[in-house]
Amino acid sequence: MQYLNTKPLVHGLAAAGVDVAYDLPSRLADRLAAGLLDVALIPSIEVMRGGYRIVSDACIGCCGPVMSVKLFFRTAPARVTTLAVDEGSRTSATLARILLASRHGVRPRIEVLPIGSGLGHTTADAVLLIGDRAIDSSGSAERAAGSFQVIWDLGDEWCRWTGLPFVFAVWAARDGVETGPLSRQLAGARDAGRANLAAIAAAEAAAHGLTVPQCLSYLRDNLHYDLGRQELAALEHFQRHAAALGLAPPPGQPRWESRGAAAVLASVPPTSTGTTAR
């Protein structure tokens, strides 16, 4: 498991008999595209690129600061010419490009940071970090890399800009995979995880360099796990902006339905299920 934010969504899945595979977000999306997985928790931008449908009302999102997705600026946002993005990110990288283009009119050259790289591994004008390194960025990593003029929490920036939540990852199935009880299992895992956040925080905090109270606050206060009407509207809004930059096709027939969770849950019994994050 690469990202702490997935833990509440997979709580008890393996015990329920679901074959769960763990990998980086981009790799799981590629494995789903290659037919090696039937269902995966993939970056939301990948659903927009076709071939999938959303199969659960469980998601990874936020309604304000997310803490684990941050954009660090060495110069003013309007002067950015180079943007370094985390290799493990697809949705967050798209979000960073949307915010820069829409709010400041800049379309920087993209530099991809290898997995494990930090702020000090690039001289780009702006650096996107996700996961543990973003959470730790206010500590040793940022001090080692020097000062930054501005730091954006991308969840907070999107929510204040649009008035909508943001959805980083969704459970998606390949088109043509038959449906079954998986949607109920995924919703049940989400509900069980949310009911056991304190236990998850106690088990995971040390491995992620956090205190137990910090970990619990992140899981409870920064993350949002429900895909409802507002979240579906946010996905459509996100796709429109991504399409304007050539980063996704224009919204057409929705890969989700605006009636909310009950309409989304045409889910599949997978031969294998993958978990991922942003």
BATORGU-499814 format. One record per residue: x, y, z of N, C-alpha, C, O, CB in turn; residue in three letters. Coordinates in steps of 0.2 Angstrom, whole numbers, padded with zeros to 4 digits, always signed. Atoms other than C-alpha are relative to their C-alpha. Glycine has a CB too. Layout:
<atoms>
XYZXYZXYZXYZXYZALA;...
</atoms>
This chain:
<atoms>
+0004-0006+0000+0000+0000+0000+0004+0006+0000+0009+0007+0004-0005+0000+0006MET;-0005-0005+0000+0008+0016-0005-0003+0007+0003+0001+0011+0005+0001+0002-0008GLN;+0003-0006-0002-0005+0029+0001-0004-0001+0006-0009-0005+0006-0003+0004-0005TYR;+0004+0001-0006-0012+0031+0018-0008+0001-0001-0012-0002+0002+0002+0005+0006LEU;+0007-0001+0001-0028+0038+0011-0005-0005-0003-0011-0005-0002-0001+0006-0005ASN;+0004+0005+0002-0034+0022+0004-0002-0005+0006-0006-0009+0005+0004-0004-0005THR;+0001+0004-0006-0034+0013+0021-0007-0001+0002-0010-0007+0003+0004+0001+0006LYS;+0007+0001-0002-0052+0017+0026-0004-0003-0006-0009-0006-0004-0003+0006+0001PRO;+0004+0003+0005-0058+0011+0009+0001-0008-0001-0004-0011-0004+0001+0003-0007LEU;-0001+0008+0001-0051-0007+0010+0000-0003+0006+0002-0009+0007+0007-0001-0004VAL;+0000+0003-0007-0054-0010+0028-0005-0007+0000-0011-0006-0001-0003+0005+0005HIS;+0003+0007+0000-0059-0029+0029-0002-0003-0007-0005-0008-0007-0007+0001+0003GLY;+0001+0003+0007-0060-0032+0010+0003-0007-0001+0000-0011-0003+0002+0005-0005LEU;-0004+0007+0001-0047-0046+0010-0004-0005+0004-0005-0011+0002+0007+0001+0002ALA;+0003+0005-0005-0056-0054+0025-0007-0002-0003-0010-0007-0002-0001+0003+0007ALA;+0006+0001+0003-0072-0053+0015+0000-0005-0007-0005-0006-0010-0004+0006-0002ALA;-0001+0004+0006-0064-0064+0001+0001+0004-0006+0002+0000-0012-0006-0004-0001GLY;-0002-0004+0006-0060-0050-0011+0007-0001-0001+0011+0000+0003-0002+0007+0000VAL;-0008+0001+0001-0043-0053-0020+0002+0007-0001+0001+0010-0007+0001-0004-0007ASP;-0002-0007+0000-0035-0036-0017+0008+0000-0002+0012-0003+0001-0001+0003+0007VAL;-0007-0001+0002-0019-0031-0026+0002+0008+0002-0002+0012+0001+0001-0001-0007ALA;-0002-0006-0002-0009-0016-0020+0006+0003-0005+0011-0001-0006+0003+0001+0007TYR;-0005-0003+0004+0002-0004-0031-0001+0007+0000-0005+0010+0003+0000-0003-0007ASP;+0001-0007+0001+0005+0014-0036-0006+0002-0004-0008-0002-0008+0007+0002-0003LEU;+0006-0002+0003-0009+0024-0043+0001-0001-0008-0004-0004-0011-0002+0007+0001PRO;-0001+0000+0007-0002+0025-0061+0001-0007-0002-0002-0009-0008+0006+0004-0002SER;-0001+0007+0002+0003+0007-0061-0007-0004+0000-0008-0008-0004+0005-0004+0004ARG;+0006+0003+0000-0014+0001-0056-0005+0002-0005-0008-0002-0008-0004+0001+0007LEU;+0004-0003+0006-0023+0012-0069+0003-0004-0006-0001-0006-0010+0001+0007-0001ALA;-0003+0003+0006-0011+0004-0082-0002-0008+0000-0003-0010-0005+0008+0001+0000ASP;+0002+0007-0001-0015-0014-0075-0007-0001-0002-0009-0006-0005+0002-0003+0007ARG;+0007+0000+0002-0033-0010-0077-0001+0000-0007-0005-0003-0010-0004+0005+0004LEU;+0000-0001+0007-0031-0004-0094+0002-0006-0004-0001-0008-0010+0004+0006-0002ALA;-0003+0005+0003-0021-0019-0099-0005-0007+0001-0003-0012-0002+0007-0002+0002ALA;+0004+0006-0002-0035-0031-0092+0002-0004+0005+0000-0010+0006-0001-0004-0007GLY;-0003+0004-0005-0025-0037-0078-0004+0000+0006-0003-0004+0011+0007+0001+0001LEU;+0004-0001-0005-0037-0031-0066-0007+0001-0002-0008+0004-0008+0002+0006+0005LEU;+0007-0001+0002-0056-0030-0067-0003+0006+0003-0007+0010+0000-0005-0006+0002ASP;+0002-0006-0004-0059-0016-0054+0006+0003+0004+0010-0001+0006-0006-0002+0005VAL;-0005-0003-0004-0047-0004-0046-0002+0007+0002-0007+0011-0001+0006+0001-0005ALA;+0001-0007-0002-0047+0012-0036+0005+0005-0004+0011+0005-0002+0001+0001+0008LEU;-0004-0003+0005-0040+0023-0050-0001+0008+0001-0006+0010+0003-0001-0002-0007ILE;+0000-0008+0000-0036+0042-0052-0007+0002-0004-0008-0002-0009+0006+0003-0003PRO;+0007-0002+0003-0053+0050-0057+0001+0002-0008-0003+0001-0012-0003+0005+0004SER;-0001-0002+0007-0045+0057-0073+0000-0006-0005-0001-0005-0011+0007+0004-0001ILE;+0000+0005+0005-0043+0040-0080-0007-0003-0002-0007-0005-0007+0004-0006+0004GLU;+0007+0002+0002-0062+0036-0080-0002+0005-0005-0006+0003-0010-0004+0001+0006VAL;+0002-0005+0005-0064+0052-0090+0003-0002-0007+0001+0000-0012+0002+0007+0001MET;-0003+0001+0006-0052+0045-0103-0003-0007-0004-0001-0008-0009+0007-0001+0001ARG;+0004+0005+0003-0064+0030-0107+0002-0007+0002+0007-0008+0004+0001+0001-0007GLY;-0001+0007-0001-0066+0012-0106-0002-0003+0007-0002-0009+0009+0007-0002-0001GLY;+0002+0002-0006-0072+0012-0088-0007+0002+0002-0010+0007-0001+0005+0002+0005TYR;+0005-0003-0003-0087+0015-0077+0001-0001+0008+0004-0005+0010-0007-0004-0002ARG;+0000-0001-0007-0089+0020-0059-0004-0006+0003-0010-0006+0001-0002+0007+0003ILE;+0004+0006-0003-0095+0005-0048-0001+0000+0007-0003-0005+0010+0004-0006-0002VAL;+0001-0001-0008-0096+0012-0030-0001+0007+0001+0001+0011-0002+0006-0003+0004SER;+0000-0007-0002-0101+0027-0021+0005+0001+0006+0005+0006+0009-0007+0001+0003ASP;-0006-0002-0004-0085+0026-0011+0005+0003-0004+0006+0001-0010+0003-0007+0003ALA;-0005-0003+0004-0071+0037-0016+0005+0003+0004+0004+0003+0011-0003+0006-0005CYS;-0005-0004-0004-0056+0047-0010-0001+0007-0003+0000+0009-0009+0007-0002-0001ILE;+0001-0007+0001-0060+0066-0010+0001+0004+0005+0004+0002+0011-0008+0001-0003GLY;-0001-0005-0006-0060+0082+0000-0005+0005-0001-0008+0006-0007+0007+0003+0000CYS;+0004-0005+0000-0071+0096+0004+0003+0007+0002+0000+0011+0004-0006-0001+0004CYS;-0004-0005-0002-0057+0108+0008+0007-0002+0000+0009-0006-0004-0002+0002+0008GLY;-0007+0002+0000-0039+0106+0013+0001-0008+0000-0002-0011+0004+0004+0003+0006PRO;-0001+0008+0000-0033+0088+0009+0007-0002+0003+0007-0007+0005+0000-0002-0007VAL;-0007+0001-0003-0015+0090+0016+0005-0004-0004+0011-0003-0003-0001-0003+0007MET;-0004+0004+0004-0008+0077+0005+0001+0001-0007+0004-0003-0011-0002-0008+0001SER;-0001-0002+0007-0008+0085-0012+0002+0008+0000-0002+0012+0001-0006-0001-0004VAL;-0003-0007-0001+0003+0101-0012+0004+0002-0006+0008-0002-0009+0004+0001+0006LYS;-0004-0002+0005+0010+0112-0025+0005+0006+0003+0002+0011+0006-0004+0003-0006LEU;-0005-0005-0003+0026+0122-0020+0003+0004-0006+0005+0002-0011+0006-0004+0003PHE;-0002-0005+0005+0031+0138-0029+0007+0003+0002+0007+0006+0007-0005+0005-0001PHE;-0007-0004-0001+0049+0145-0031-0001+0007-0003+0003+0011-0001+0005-0004-0003ARG;+0002-0007+0003+0041+0160-0040-0007+0001+0000-0011-0004+0002+0003+0000-0007THR;+0007-0001+0000+0024+0168-0041-0003-0005-0005-0001-0006-0011-0001+0007-0002ALA;+0004+0004+0004+0011+0157-0049-0001+0002-0007+0000-0002-0012-0007-0002+0003PRO;+0000-0003+0007+0009+0168-0064+0006+0000-0004+0006+0001-0010-0003+0007+0000ALA;-0006+0000+0003+0027+0167-0068+0003-0007-0001+0009-0008-0003+0005+0004+0004ARG;-0003+0007+0001+0029+0148-0068+0000-0002-0007-0004-0002-0011-0005-0005+0004VAL;-0002+0003+0007+0037+0140-0084+0001-0007+0000+0000-0010-0005+0005+0004-0003THR;-0001+0007-0001+0041+0123-0077-0003-0003+0006-0003+0000+0011+0008-0001+0000THR;+0003+0004-0005+0031+0111-0067+0002-0007+0001+0002-0011-0004-0008+0001-0001LEU;-0002+0007-0001+0038+0095-0059-0006-0003+0004-0009-0001+0009+0006+0000+0004ALA;+0006+0004-0003+0024+0082-0055+0003-0007+0002+0007-0009-0001-0005+0000-0006VAL;-0001+0007-0003+0025+0066-0045-0002-0005-0005-0007-0005-0008-0004-0001+0006ASP;+0002+0005+0005+0026+0051-0056-0006-0004+0002-0009-0007-0003+0006-0005-0001GLU;+0006+0003-0002+0013+0043-0046-0007+0003+0000-0012+0000+0002+0001-0003+0007GLY;+0006-0004+0000+0000+0056-0049-0002+0001-0007+0002+0002-0011+0001+0007+0004SER;+0003-0001+0006-0012+0058-0063-0005+0006+0001-0005+0011-0002-0003-0006-0004ARG;+0005-0005-0002-0027+0067-0056+0003+0006+0003+0001+0012+0000-0005-0003+0005THR;-0003-0006-0004-0017+0079-0045+0004+0004-0005+0004+0010-0005+0004-0002+0006SER;-0004-0003+0005-0005+0083-0060-0005+0004-0004-0004+0010-0006+0004-0005-0004ALA;+0004-0003+0004-0020+0087-0070-0004+0006+0003-0004+0012+0000-0006-0004-0003THR;+0003-0006-0004-0028+0098-0056+0005+0006+0000+0003+0011-0001-0002-0003+0007LEU;-0005-0006-0001-0012+0108-0054+0000+0004-0007+0001+0010-0007+0007-0003+0001ALA;+0000-0004+0006-0012+0112-0073-0006+0004-0001-0006+0009-0004+0001-0006-0006ARG;+0006-0004+0001-0030+0117-0073+0000+0006+0004-0001+0012+0002-0006-0004+0002ILE;+0000-0006-0005-0028+0129-0058+0005+0005-0003+0004+0011-0003+0002-0002+0007LEU;-0005-0005+0003-0012+0137-0066-0003+0003-0006-0002+0009-0007+0007-0004-0001LEU;+0002-0003+0006-0020+0139-0083-0006+0004+0001-0007+0010-0002-0002-0006-0005ALA;+0006-0003-0001-0037+0144-0077+0000+0007+0004-0003+0012+0003-0005-0004+0003SER;+0000-0006-0004-0032+0156-0064+0006+0005-0001+0006+0011+0001+0001-0003+0007ARG;-0006-0005+0001-0015+0163-0070+0002+0000-0007+0007+0003-0009+0005-0003+0005HIS;-0001+0000+0007-0015+0159-0088+0007-0003-0002+0009-0001-0008+0000+0007-0003GLY;-0007+0003+0002+0001+0149-0088-0001-0008-0002-0005-0011+0001+0005+0001+0006VAL;+0000+0007+0002+0004+0132-0096+0007-0002+0000+0011-0002-0005-0003-0001-0007ARG;-0007+0002-0001+0021+0126-0090+0002-0006-0003-0002-0011-0005+0002+0000+0007PRO;-0003+0006+0002+0033+0113-0097+0000-0005+0006+0001-0003+0012+0007+0001-0003ARG;+0001+0005-0005+0030+0097-0087+0007-0004+0000+0010-0007-0004-0006-0005-0002ILE;-0006+0004-0001+0045+0088-0079-0003-0006+0005-0006-0004+0010+0005+0004+0004GLU;+0002+0006-0005+0041+0070-0071+0005-0002+0005+0011-0003+0003-0002-0006-0005VAL;-0005+0002-0005+0049+0067-0055-0001-0008+0002-0007-0010+0002-0002+0003+0007LEU;+0001+0007-0001+0053+0048-0052-0003-0001+0007-0002+0003+0011+0007-0003+0000PRO;+0003+0002-0006+0045+0039-0038+0005+0001+0006+0011-0001+0005-0003-0007+0000ILE;-0004-0001-0006+0053+0044-0021+0004+0006+0000+0007+0008+0004+0005-0006+0000GLY;-0003-0007+0000+0059+0061-0027-0003+0005+0005-0009+0004+0006+0001+0002-0007SER;+0003-0005-0004+0057+0076-0016+0001+0007-0003+0003+0008-0009+0003-0001+0007GLY;+0000-0007+0002+0057+0095-0017+0007+0002-0002+0008+0006-0006-0002+0004+0006LEU;-0007-0002+0002+0076+0095-0018+0003-0003-0006+0009-0002-0008+0005-0002+0006GLY;-0002+0004+0006+0077+0084-0033-0001+0004-0007+0000+0001-0012-0003-0007+0000HIS;+0001-0003+0007+0072+0097-0046+0000+0008+0002+0000+0010+0007-0008-0001-0002THR;+0000-0008-0001+0074+0116-0049-0006+0003-0004-0006+0009-0005+0007+0002-0003THR;+0006-0003+0003+0057+0118-0057-0003+0005+0004-0002+0006+0010-0005-0006-0001ALA;+0003-0006-0003+0047+0134-0054-0005-0003+0005-0006+0001+0010-0003+0004-0005ASP;+0005+0003-0004+0033+0123-0046+0001-0007+0001+0003-0010-0004-0007+0002-0002ALA;-0001+0007-0001+0034+0106-0038-0006-0003+0003-0009+0000+0008+0006-0001+0004VAL;+0006+0003-0003+0019+0095-0035+0002-0007+0004+0006-0011+0001-0005-0002-0006LEU;-0001+0006-0004+0020+0082-0021-0006-0003+0002-0011+0001+0004+0005+0001+0006LEU;+0006+0004-0002+0007+0069-0016+0002-0005+0006+0008-0007+0006-0004-0003-0005ILE;-0001+0005-0005+0005+0057-0001+0005+0002+0005+0004+0008+0008+0004-0006-0004GLY;-0003-0002-0006+0017+0056+0013+0005+0006+0000+0006+0009+0004+0004-0006+0002ASP;-0005-0006+0001+0030+0068+0006-0003+0007+0000+0000+0011+0002+0004-0001-0007ARG;+0004-0006+0000+0017+0081+0004-0002+0002+0008-0002+0007+0010-0006+0000-0004ALA;+0002-0001-0007+0011+0079+0022+0006+0002+0004+0006+0006+0009-0003-0007+0003ILE;-0006-0001-0003+0029+0079+0028+0003+0007-0002+0008+0009+0001+0005-0005-0001ASP;-0003-0006+0004+0033+0095+0017+0001+0006+0005+0006+0010+0004-0004+0002-0005SER;-0001-0006-0005+0031+0107+0032+0006-0001+0005+0008+0003+0008-0006+0001+0004SER;-0005+0002-0005+0045+0098+0041+0007+0000-0004+0009+0005-0007-0001-0007+0003GLY;-0007+0000+0002+0062+0092+0036+0001+0000-0008+0006+0003-0010+0003-0007+0002SER;-0001+0000+0007+0059+0090+0017+0000+0007-0003+0004+0009-0007-0006-0004-0003ALA;+0001-0007+0003+0054+0108+0014+0007+0004+0003+0009+0008-0001-0006+0004+0003GLU;-0006-0004-0002+0069+0115+0025+0006-0002-0004+0010+0002-0005+0001-0002+0008ARG;-0006+0002+0003+0081+0104+0016+0000+0003-0007+0006+0004-0010+0000-0007-0001ALA;+0000-0003+0007+0075+0111-0001+0000+0007+0000+0000+0010-0006-0006-0003-0003ALA;+0000-0007+0000+0075+0129+0004-0007+0003+0000-0012-0001+0000+0003+0003-0006GLY;+0006-0003-0001+0061+0141+0006-0004+0000-0007-0001+0001-0012+0000+0007+0003SER;+0004+0000+0005+0046+0142-0006-0004+0007+0001-0007+0008+0006-0005-0006-0001PHE;+0004-0006-0001+0036+0158-0010-0007-0001+0002-0010+0002+0006+0000+0004-0007GLN;+0007+0002-0001+0019+0150-0010-0001-0007+0000+0003-0011-0003-0004+0003-0006VAL;+0002+0007+0000+0012+0133-0006-0007-0001+0000-0011+0002+0004+0003-0003+0007ILE;+0007+0001+0001-0005+0128-0012-0002-0007+0002+0002-0012+0001-0002+0000-0008TRP;+0003+0006-0001-0015+0114-0005-0005-0001-0005-0010+0003-0005-0004-0001+0008ASP;+0005+0000+0006-0024+0109-0021-0007-0002+0002-0011+0000-0002+0003-0005-0005LEU;+0007+0001-0001-0039+0102-0013-0004+0006+0003-0009+0008+0000-0001-0005+0006GLY;+0003-0006-0002-0042+0118-0004-0001+0005-0005-0006+0009-0006+0004+0003+0006ASP;+0000-0005+0005-0038+0129-0019-0006-0002-0005-0010+0003-0007+0007-0001-0004GLU;+0006+0002+0004-0051+0119-0030-0006+0001+0003-0011+0004+0000+0001-0008-0002TRP;+0006-0001-0003-0064+0119-0017-0002+0008+0001-0008+0010+0000+0000-0003+0007CYS;+0002-0007+0000-0063+0138-0014-0001+0003-0006-0005+0008-0007+0006+0004+0004ARG;+0001-0003+0006-0062+0142-0032-0006-0002-0003-0010+0002-0007+0006-0003-0005TRP;+0006+0003+0003-0077+0131-0038-0006+0000+0005-0011+0000+0002+0002-0007-0003THR;+0005+0001-0005-0087+0129-0022-0003-0007+0000-0008-0009+0002-0006+0005-0002GLY;+0001+0008+0001-0087+0110-0026+0005-0004+0004+0011-0001+0005-0001-0002-0007LEU;-0006+0004-0003-0078+0096-0017+0004-0003-0006+0003-0001-0012-0004-0007+0003PRO;-0005+0003+0006-0064+0087-0027+0000-0008+0001+0000-0010+0007+0007+0003+0000PHE;-0001+0008+0000-0063+0068-0031+0006-0002-0003+0007-0001-0009-0006-0003-0003VAL;-0006+0002+0002-0046+0061-0032+0000-0007-0004+0004-0008-0009+0005+0000+0005PHE;+0000+0007+0002-0050+0043-0035-0007-0003+0001-0010-0002+0006+0006-0004+0004ALA;+0007+0004-0001-0065+0031-0038+0001-0007-0002+0006-0009-0005-0005+0004-0005VAL;+0000+0007+0002-0068+0013-0039-0003-0001-0007-0009+0001-0008-0004-0004+0005TRP;+0002+0001+0007-0069+0009-0058+0001-0007-0002+0005-0011+0000+0003+0005-0004ALA;-0001+0007+0003-0072-0007-0068+0001+0001-0007-0001+0006-0010-0007-0004+0001ALA;+0000+0000+0008-0068-0011-0086-0007-0001-0003-0010-0005+0000+0005-0005-0002ARG;+0006+0001+0004-0082-0010-0098-0001-0008-0002+0004-0011-0004-0001+0004-0006ASP;+0001+0007+0002-0090-0027-0101+0001-0005+0006+0000-0011+0005+0005-0002-0005GLY;-0001+0005-0005-0085-0035-0084-0007+0000+0004-0010+0005+0005+0005+0003+0005VAL;+0007+0001-0003-0101-0043-0076+0000+0003+0007+0005+0003+0011-0001-0007+0000GLU;+0001-0003-0006-0109-0035-0061-0002-0006+0005-0003-0011+0004-0006+0005+0000THR;+0002+0005-0005-0112-0044-0044+0000+0004+0007-0002+0010+0007+0006-0005+0000GLY;+0001-0003-0007-0111-0040-0025+0006+0005+0002+0006+0007+0007+0000-0005+0005PRO;-0006-0004-0002-0094-0030-0026-0002+0007+0002+0001+0009+0007+0005+0000-0006LEU;+0001-0007-0002-0102-0013-0025-0002+0000+0008+0000+0005+0011-0006+0003-0004SER;+0002+0001-0007-0110-0018-0008+0006-0001+0005+0006+0002+0010-0005-0005+0001ARG;-0006+0002-0004-0094-0025-0002+0005+0007+0001+0008+0008+0006+0004-0005-0003GLN;-0005-0006+0000-0084-0009-0007-0003+0006+0005+0000+0009+0008+0000+0003-0007LEU;+0003-0004-0005-0097+0002+0002+0000-0002+0007+0001+0002+0012-0008+0001-0002ALA;+0000+0003-0007-0097-0009+0017+0007+0001+0003+0008+0003+0009-0001-0007+0000GLY;-0007-0001-0003-0078-0008+0018+0001+0007+0001+0005+0009+0007+0005-0002-0006ALA;+0000-0007-0002-0079+0011+0017-0003+0002+0006+0000+0005+0010-0003+0004-0006ARG;+0004-0002-0007-0092+0012+0031+0004-0003+0006+0004+0000+0011-0007-0003-0001ASP;-0004+0003-0005-0081+0000+0041+0006+0004+0002+0008+0005+0008+0001-0008-0001ALA;-0006-0004-0001-0066+0010+0038-0001+0006+0004+0003+0008+0008+0004+0001-0006GLY;+0002-0006-0003-0074+0026+0043-0002-0001+0007+0000+0003+0011-0006+0003-0004ARG;+0002+0001-0007-0081+0018+0059+0007-0002+0004+0006-0002+0010-0005-0005+0000ALA;-0006+0003-0003-0063+0012+0063+0006+0005-0001+0012+0002-0001+0002-0007-0001ASN;-0006-0005+0002-0052+0028+0059+0005+0000+0006+0011+0000+0004-0003+0006-0002LEU;-0004+0000-0005-0045+0028+0076+0005-0006+0000+0011-0005+0001-0003+0001+0007ALA;-0004+0006+0000-0039+0010+0075+0005+0000-0006+0011-0002-0006-0004-0006+0000ALA;-0004+0000+0006-0032+0013+0057+0006+0005+0001+0011+0004+0000-0004+0002-0006ILE;-0005-0005-0001-0023+0029+0063+0005-0003+0005+0011-0002+0004-0003+0006+0003ALA;-0005+0003-0005-0015+0019+0078+0005-0005-0004+0010-0005-0002-0004-0003+0005ALA;-0004+0006+0003-0009+0005+0066+0004+0003-0005+0010+0001-0007-0005-0005-0003ALA;-0004-0003+0006-0003+0017+0052+0005+0006+0001+0009+0007-0003-0005+0001-0006GLU;-0004-0007-0001+0004+0033+0060+0007-0001-0001+0010+0003-0005-0002+0002+0006ALA;-0008+0001+0000+0022+0027+0063+0003-0001-0007+0008+0002-0009+0002-0005+0005ALA;-0002+0002+0006+0024+0020+0046+0000+0006-0005+0004+0006-0010-0004-0006-0003ALA;+0001-0006+0004+0019+0037+0038+0003+0006+0003+0002+0011+0001-0007+0001-0001HIS;-0004-0006-0003+0030+0048+0050-0005+0005+0003-0003+0010+0004+0003+0003-0005GLY;+0004-0005-0003+0015+0055+0059-0002-0003+0007+0000-0009+0009-0007+0000-0004LEU;+0002+0002-0007+0009+0055+0077-0007-0003-0001-0011-0002-0007+0000+0006+0005THR;+0006+0003+0000-0007+0045+0080-0006+0006-0001-0010+0005-0005-0002-0004+0006VAL;+0005-0006+0001-0017+0062+0082+0000+0003-0006-0005+0005-0009+0001+0005+0006PRO;-0001-0003+0007-0010+0069+0066-0003-0005-0005-0007-0003-0010+0007+0001-0002GLN;+0003+0005+0005-0015+0053+0057-0007+0000+0000-0011+0000-0005+0003-0007+0001CYS;+0007+0001-0001-0032+0052+0064-0003+0007-0003-0009+0006-0006-0002+0000+0007LEU;+0003-0007+0002-0035+0071+0060+0000+0000-0008-0005+0002-0011+0004+0006+0002SER;+0000+0000+0007-0030+0068+0042-0005-0004-0003-0009-0002-0007+0007-0003-0002TYR;+0005+0005+0003-0041+0053+0039-0007+0002+0002-0011+0001-0003+0001-0007+0003LEU;+0007-0002-0002-0056+0061+0048-0002+0006-0002-0007+0007-0005+0000+0000+0008ARG;+0002-0007+0002-0055+0079+0044+0002+0002-0007-0001+0007-0009+0004+0005+0005ASP;-0002-0003+0006-0046+0081+0028-0003-0004-0006-0003-0002-0012+0008-0001-0001ASN;+0002+0005+0005-0053+0066+0018-0007-0001+0000-0011+0000+0005+0004-0007+0000LEU;+0007+0001+0001-0070+0063+0011-0001-0006-0004+0002-0007-0009-0004+0006-0004HIS;+0000+0006+0003-0076+0046+0006-0007-0002-0004-0008-0008-0005+0001-0005+0006TYR;+0006+0001+0003-0093+0048-0002-0001+0003-0006+0001+0009-0007-0006+0002+0005ASP;+0001-0003+0007-0097+0050-0020-0008+0001-0001-0012-0004-0002+0002-0005-0006LEU;+0007-0002+0001-0114+0059-0021-0001+0005-0006+0003+0006-0010-0003+0002+0006GLY;+0001-0004+0006-0122+0072-0032+0005+0006+0000+0007+0007-0006-0007+0003+0002ARG;-0005-0005+0000-0110+0086-0027+0007-0002-0003+0010+0001-0007+0001+0003+0006GLN;-0007+0003+0003-0095+0075-0031-0001-0002-0007+0004-0001-0011+0001-0006+0004GLU;+0001+0002+0007-0102+0069-0047+0000+0007-0005+0003+0007-0010-0007-0003-0002LEU;+0000-0007+0003-0105+0088-0052+0007+0002+0000+0009+0005-0005-0004+0005+0004ALA;-0007-0002+0000-0087+0091-0047+0004-0004-0005+0009-0001-0009+0003-0001+0007ALA;-0003+0004+0005-0081+0077-0058-0001+0003-0007+0004+0003-0011-0002-0007+0000LEU;+0002-0003+0006-0090+0084-0073+0003+0007-0001+0006+0008-0007-0008+0001-0001GLU;-0004-0006+0000-0083+0101-0069+0007+0000-0002+0010+0003-0006-0001+0005+0006HIS;-0007+0002+0001-0066+0094-0068+0002-0002-0007+0007+0000-0010+0003-0005+0005PHE;-0002+0003+0007-0067+0085-0085-0001+0006-0005+0003+0006-0010-0005-0005-0001GLN;+0000-0005+0004-0073+0101-0093+0006+0004-0001+0009+0006-0006-0006+0005+0001ARG;-0006-0003+0000-0058+0110-0088+0006-0004-0003+0010-0001-0006+0002+0002+0008HIS;-0006+0004+0003-0046+0096-0092-0001-0001-0007+0004-0001-0011-0001-0007+0003ALA;+0001+0000+0007-0054+0095-0109+0002+0006-0004+0005+0006-0009-0007-0002-0002ALA;-0002-0006+0003-0051+0113-0112+0008+0000-0001+0010+0004-0005-0002+0006+0004ALA;-0007+0000+0001-0032+0109-0110+0002-0006-0004+0008-0007-0004+0003+0000+0007LEU;-0002+0005+0003-0032+0094-0120+0002-0006+0004+0005-0011+0001+0005+0001-0005GLY;-0002+0006-0005-0030+0082-0105-0005-0005+0001-0004-0010+0004+0002+0004+0006LEU;+0005+0005+0000-0046+0073-0107-0005+0001-0005-0005+0007-0008-0004+0000+0007ALA;+0005-0001+0005-0060+0071-0119-0006+0004+0003-0007+0004+0009-0003-0007-0003PRO;+0006-0004-0003-0075+0083-0118-0005-0005+0003-0006-0010+0001-0003+0004-0005PRO;+0005+0004-0003-0089+0077-0107-0005-0002-0005-0008+0002-0009-0003+0004+0006PRO;+0005+0003+0005-0101+0066-0117-0005-0003+0005-0008-0001+0009+0003-0004-0005GLY;+0004+0004-0005-0112+0052-0110+0004-0001+0006+0009-0004+0006-0002-0007-0004GLN;-0003+0001-0006-0108+0052-0092+0002-0007+0002-0001-0012+0000-0004+0003+0006PRO;-0003+0006-0002-0097+0038-0085-0003-0001+0007-0002-0006+0010+0007-0001+0000ARG;+0003+0000-0006-0107+0041-0069-0007+0003-0001-0008+0006-0006+0004+0004+0006TRP;+0006-0002+0001-0125+0046-0067-0002+0006+0006+0000+0005+0012-0006-0005+0001GLU;+0001-0005-0004-0131+0062-0059-0006-0001+0006-0007+0003+0010-0003+0006-0003SER;+0005+0001-0005-0145+0054-0048+0003-0002+0006+0000-0003+0011-0004-0006-0003ARG;-0003+0002-0007-0132+0049-0035+0002-0007+0000+0002-0011-0004-0004+0002+0005GLY;-0003+0006-0001-0125+0034-0027-0004-0006-0002-0001-0011-0005+0001-0001+0007ALA;+0004+0006+0002-0140+0022-0030+0001-0001-0008+0001-0007-0010-0007+0001+0002ALA;+0000+0001+0007-0138+0025-0049+0007-0002-0002+0008-0005-0008-0002+0006-0003ALA;-0007+0001+0002-0119+0023-0049+0001-0008+0001+0006-0010-0002+0005+0004+0004VAL;-0002+0006-0002-0119+0006-0041-0002-0006-0005-0005-0011-0002-0003-0002+0007LEU;+0000+0006+0004-0119-0006-0056+0007-0003+0000+0011-0001-0005-0003+0002-0008ALA;-0007+0002-0001-0104-0015-0050+0001-0007-0002-0003-0011-0004+0001+0001+0007SER;-0002+0006+0003-0094-0030-0054+0003-0005+0005+0007-0002+0009+0004+0001-0006VAL;-0004+0005-0005-0088-0046-0045+0007-0001-0004+0007-0005-0009-0004-0006+0001PRO;-0007+0001+0004-0069-0045-0050+0003-0006+0001+0002-0009+0007+0004+0006+0002PRO;-0005+0005-0002-0057-0058-0052+0006+0002+0004+0009-0001+0008+0002-0003-0007THR;-0005-0003-0004-0045-0046-0045-0002+0008+0001-0005+0011-0004+0007-0001-0002SER;+0002-0007-0001-0047-0029-0037+0007+0004+0002+0010+0001+0006-0005+0001+0005THR;-0006-0004-0002-0033-0015-0035-0002+0006+0004-0007+0009+0002+0004+0002-0007GLY;+0001-0006-0004-0032-0001-0023+0006+0005-0002+0012+0003-0003+0000-0001+0007THR;-0005-0005+0002-0023+0015-0027-0003+0007+0003-0007+0007+0007+0000+0001-0008THR;+0001-0007-0002-0024+0034-0024+0000+0005-0005-0002+0003-0011+0004+0002+0006ALA;+0001-0006+0004-0022+0051-0032+0004-0001-0006+0004+0003-0011+0002+0006+0003ARG;
</atoms>
